[in-house]
Amino acid sequence: MHPLKKNRPLRRIVLAGAATVSGMVLLLSLKPHTSPTLAATGVTSPTESSSSAQPGGSGGSSGPAPGTRTGSRTATGDTVQTRWGPVQVRVTIKDGRLTDVTAVDYPQDNPRDQEINSYALPQLRREALSAQSADIDMVSGATYTSTGYQQSLQSALDSAGI
């Protein structure tokens, strides 16, 4: 006998109720998707410092001519808001080459963030140093952090004049 026969209305009610509850559970368990570009709206301004500046008041010697790319300087990129938290990068430039990249701020609120970033940030740093630009590959499993890192890195390189 078929379960939805007309002579068994209680069975139909139970099956319809179970289907409705199952559908609602599936619907409510879906997480909304936000793209990284929409989440990256909160940005702060970059800061720049130079370690090639001459300390003291000695006016006898002058630093490098304006526009030349000698000495060592650092620049901090914009803070990029990602879905999982802010990402900010600081770069060190020496003689016109990218010599160091440091993640100043990154998501680390929970153990999963810490686990992801413990392997993603060193990979992103290596990529940036080998590419000498912000044109770097994303790290699988750390897409939001990679996107924020790339945007902040580009901002830092722009403010450093590279």
C-alpha positions, 0 to 999 in steps of 0.5 A: 500500500502506498504511504500517501493513500487517502485513507491514512491522513495522519501519515500524510500530516507527519510526512509533510511536517517532517519534510517542512522541518527538514527544509527549514533546517537546511535553509537556516544552515546555509551561510550567506556569501560575501565577496572579499571586495564588499568586505574590504570597505574599511581602509585606513591611510598608509604611513611611511617612515625612512631609516635613511634620515640623517640624525642630529643637526650636522648640516655638512653632509646631505642625504641622497638626492630626491627621487633616488632609491637608495637607503632603507625605508619602511612603509605600512600599507592600508588596513584591509577589513576582510570577512574574518578580520583586518589585514595590514602589511609593512614592507622594508625597501633597501636600494629599490628592492623589497627586502622584508614583508611583515604582517602587522595585523591579521585575523587571530581571534580563534584557534582556526584563524591562528592555524590558517595564518601560521602557514599562510603568512610565511607563504605570502611573505615568500611569494611577495619577496620573490615576485618583488611586487603585490602580484602574488598567488593566493594561499589555498584555504586562506583566500580572505587573508590572501586578498587582504594581504595582497591589497595591503601589500600593494598599498604599502608598495605604492606609498613607498614609491615602488 
